[in-house]
Amino acid sequence: MTETQTVSPVEQFQNFLASFQDSKGEYKYRQQISQLAYHGTRYLIVDFNDLVTIESQLAEEIVERPDQYLPYASEAVLAQLRIEDPEYSSELTSIHVRFRNLPEKTQLRIMGADHINKLIMLEGLLVRATPVQPFLTTAVFKCKCGNVITVEQTTSRLQVPSLCPDPSCRRT
């Protein structure tokens, strides 16, 4: 009876990073990882076509479940960085992995519910950007008597309690 060994996604991705060679026979990602400290970057750009060539199943999983698989890819890059440049790796807690050249480009106008929780590539021109507006979901108020009141916020206007719910206080 033969035992099949399962390789974790982190190991799969790290093996890809360590062993992928470009058309010239150079270790493309090992070189990029060793240059991270020189450039002071905290991310690695991976050509998705390279990943599909070597690890097609892993590539498919990244597209289908990026929330689960992108942390594995980041962990693998950090592990490979510990090999390539231990000094720089000790300064970092995480490295982001960015993919380019995904098989399909999604137009922003047709993006819909079927794209939720998927890794997609958008192409477009950014015309305007506005800062993120925080949205209050729960507000906590403390009365002078010490009673704490929690109010769920359902609108953009702040909803405050009118009276303290403590019968002995009843302050506004």
C-alpha positions as CSV (number, residue, x, y, z in Angstrom):
1,M,0.0,0.0,0.0
2,T,1.4,3.4,-0.9
3,E,0.9,6.5,1.1
4,T,0.1,9.8,-0.6
5,Q,1.7,12.8,0.9
6,T,-0.3,15.9,0.8
7,V,1.6,19.1,0.4
8,S,0.2,22.2,2.2
9,P,-0.6,25.3,0.0
10,V,2.2,27.2,1.7
11,E,4.7,24.5,0.7
12,Q,3.3,24.4,-2.8
13,F,3.6,28.1,-3.3
14,Q,7.0,28.2,-1.7
15,N,8.2,25.4,-4.0
16,F,6.9,27.4,-7.0
17,L,8.7,30.5,-5.8
18,A,12.0,28.6,-5.3
19,S,11.9,26.6,-8.4
20,F,10.3,28.7,-11.2
21,Q,12.7,29.5,-14.0
22,D,12.1,32.0,-16.8
23,S,13.0,31.4,-20.4
24,K,16.6,32.3,-19.7
25,G,16.9,29.7,-17.0
26,E,17.0,32.3,-14.2
27,Y,15.1,31.8,-10.9
28,K,12.7,34.7,-11.5
29,Y,11.0,34.9,-8.1
30,R,14.0,34.0,-6.0
31,Q,15.8,37.0,-7.6
32,Q,12.8,39.3,-7.0
33,I,12.5,38.1,-3.3
34,S,16.2,38.8,-2.7
35,Q,15.7,42.3,-4.1
36,L,12.8,43.2,-1.8
37,A,15.2,44.7,0.8
38,Y,17.1,46.7,-1.8
39,H,13.9,48.3,-3.0
40,G,12.3,48.5,0.5
41,T,9.1,46.8,-0.7
42,R,6.7,44.7,1.3
43,Y,5.0,43.0,-1.6
44,L,5.8,40.6,-4.4
45,I,4.2,40.7,-7.8
46,V,3.6,37.2,-9.3
47,D,2.6,36.6,-12.9
48,F,-0.4,34.4,-12.7
49,N,0.5,32.7,-16.0
50,D,3.7,31.5,-14.4
51,L,1.7,30.0,-11.5
52,V,-0.8,28.3,-13.8
53,T,2.1,26.7,-15.7
54,I,3.6,25.0,-12.6
55,E,0.7,24.8,-10.1
56,S,-2.6,24.9,-12.0
57,Q,-4.6,23.5,-9.1
58,L,-3.2,26.1,-6.7
59,A,-3.8,28.9,-9.2
60,E,-7.5,27.8,-9.5
61,E,-7.8,27.7,-5.7
62,I,-6.4,31.3,-5.4
63,V,-9.0,32.6,-7.9
64,E,-11.9,30.7,-6.3
65,R,-11.0,31.3,-2.6
66,P,-8.6,34.3,-2.3
67,D,-9.4,35.0,1.3
68,Q,-8.2,31.5,2.3
69,Y,-5.2,31.2,-0.2
70,L,-3.7,34.7,-0.3
71,P,-2.5,34.4,3.3
72,Y,-0.8,31.0,2.4
73,A,1.0,32.8,-0.5
74,S,2.1,35.6,1.8
75,E,3.4,33.1,4.3
76,A,5.3,31.3,1.6
77,V,6.9,34.5,0.4
78,L,8.0,35.3,3.9
79,A,9.4,31.8,4.4
80,Q,11.4,32.1,1.1
81,L,12.6,35.6,2.2
82,R,14.0,34.0,5.4
83,I,16.1,31.8,3.1
84,E,17.1,34.6,0.6
85,D,17.5,37.5,3.0
86,P,17.2,36.5,6.7
87,E,18.1,40.0,7.9
88,Y,15.3,41.8,6.0
89,S,12.8,39.0,6.8
90,S,13.4,39.7,10.6
91,E,12.1,43.2,10.1
92,L,8.8,42.2,8.5
93,T,5.8,40.5,9.9
94,S,4.0,40.0,6.6
95,I,4.5,40.4,2.8
96,H,1.6,40.9,0.4
97,V,1.4,39.0,-2.8
98,R,0.0,40.7,-5.9
99,F,-1.0,38.9,-9.0
100,R,-1.0,40.2,-12.5
101,N,-2.1,38.7,-15.8
102,L,-5.1,36.8,-14.6
103,P,-6.8,34.9,-17.4
104,E,-9.9,37.2,-17.5
105,K,-10.3,40.9,-17.2
106,T,-13.6,41.9,-15.6
107,Q,-15.1,45.2,-16.7
108,L,-16.1,47.3,-13.7
109,R,-19.6,47.9,-15.2
110,I,-20.4,44.1,-15.3
111,M,-19.0,43.2,-11.9
112,G,-21.7,41.6,-9.9
113,A,-22.7,39.1,-7.3
114,D,-21.0,36.2,-9.0
115,H,-17.6,38.0,-8.5
116,I,-18.0,38.2,-4.7
117,N,-15.2,36.4,-2.8
118,K,-13.3,35.7,-6.1
119,L,-10.0,37.1,-7.2
120,I,-10.6,39.2,-10.3
121,M,-8.6,41.6,-12.4
122,L,-10.1,45.0,-13.2
123,E,-8.8,47.3,-15.9
124,G,-9.8,50.9,-16.0
125,L,-8.9,54.5,-15.4
126,L,-9.4,56.1,-11.9
127,V,-11.1,59.4,-12.4
128,R,-11.8,60.4,-8.8
129,A,-11.2,59.0,-5.4
130,T,-12.8,60.0,-2.1
131,P,-11.7,59.2,1.4
132,V,-13.4,56.3,3.1
133,Q,-16.3,57.4,5.3
134,P,-16.6,55.5,8.5
135,F,-20.1,54.2,9.3
136,L,-21.1,53.9,12.9
137,T,-23.0,50.7,13.6
138,T,-23.2,50.7,17.4
139,A,-22.9,53.6,19.8
140,V,-22.2,53.3,23.5
141,F,-23.2,56.1,25.9
142,K,-22.4,56.4,29.6
143,C,-24.7,58.3,31.9
144,K,-23.4,60.4,34.8
145,C,-24.8,57.7,37.1
146,G,-22.4,55.2,35.5
147,N,-25.0,53.3,33.5
148,V,-23.8,52.2,30.1
149,I,-26.4,52.3,27.2
150,T,-25.8,50.6,23.8
151,V,-27.7,51.9,20.8
152,E,-27.7,50.2,17.4
153,Q,-27.3,52.8,14.7
154,T,-29.4,52.1,11.6
155,T,-29.2,55.5,9.8
156,S,-26.4,57.9,9.0
157,R,-27.7,60.2,11.8
158,L,-26.5,59.6,15.3
159,Q,-29.3,58.1,17.4
160,V,-28.9,58.9,21.1
161,P,-30.9,57.6,24.1
162,S,-33.5,60.2,25.4
163,L,-33.4,59.0,29.0
164,C,-31.2,56.9,31.2
165,P,-32.9,53.5,31.6
166,D,-32.1,53.3,35.3
167,P,-35.4,54.0,37.1
168,S,-33.5,55.7,40.0
169,C,-31.6,58.1,37.6
170,R,-33.8,59.0,34.6
171,R,-31.4,61.8,33.4
172,T,-31.6,63.1,29.9
